[in-house]
Amino acid sequence: AQKITQTQPGMFVQEKEAVTLDCTYDTSDPSYGLFWYKQPSSGEMIFLIYQGSYDQQNATEGRYSLNFQKARKSANLVISASQLGDSAMYFCAMRVGGAGSYQLTFGKGTKLSVIP
Amino acid sequence: DTEVTQTPKHLVMGMTNKKSLKCEQHMGHRAMYWYKQKAKKPPELMFVYSYEKLSINESVPSRFSPECPNSSLLNLHLHALQPEDSALYLCASSHLSWGRDTQYFGPGTRLTVL
């Protein structure tokens, strides 16, 4: 069975500072992908960044980077230079297997609040 | 363009009503998904359509009936719902490609059952 654990129910960060949101995962399948989504209060789930289990380098997308430590089974999201618009719920998710494997396993989420 | 659209944005219905939620994508994606999300919880998968055929039904009650008329459209027909069915309903789509197969979500429909 697959499992995603996000241990921080809520986080606060000062505007313009960097913040790390924790995510650990558990799977015995060597092929998997890890995703981070942002969900503002409006409800839409916005895709942020992806890391594949065979990727050699940590993923980066603009102000978002993923600190992937395969041996520790962690995939922490780093947001640099936080903005007020970053205040939202953040979900870490995992998909195991190749094409035809549809299931996304989500963590419980971390609510990030950016303070002016 | 990674846009998935959903209508309506909000829906209030009685327990005896019949209503439908609509989802549309024009990204050429071959898989479409319905999720249910309760407040302060992660999304829960309900249905998956792959190449317009129902691939996964996560033991969803029959009062929820999905339909995929074509590769771009996904509907969720609602009938005789219960108040506990009040939630945010999210639609998503993906390419069904090897490796990275990102699901892109729509803005959701907030459903209230009275």
Interface residues (C-beta under 8 A of the other chain):
Chain A: G33 F35 Y37 S42 G43 E44 M45 I46 F47 Y50 G52 F91 R95 G98 A99 G100 Y102 Q103 L104 F106 G107 K108 G109
Chain B: T2 A31 Y33 K40 K41 P42 P43 L45 V48 S50 S55 I56 L88 L90 A92 S94 L96 S97 W98 G99 R100 D101 T102 Q103 Y104 F105 G106 P107 G108 R110
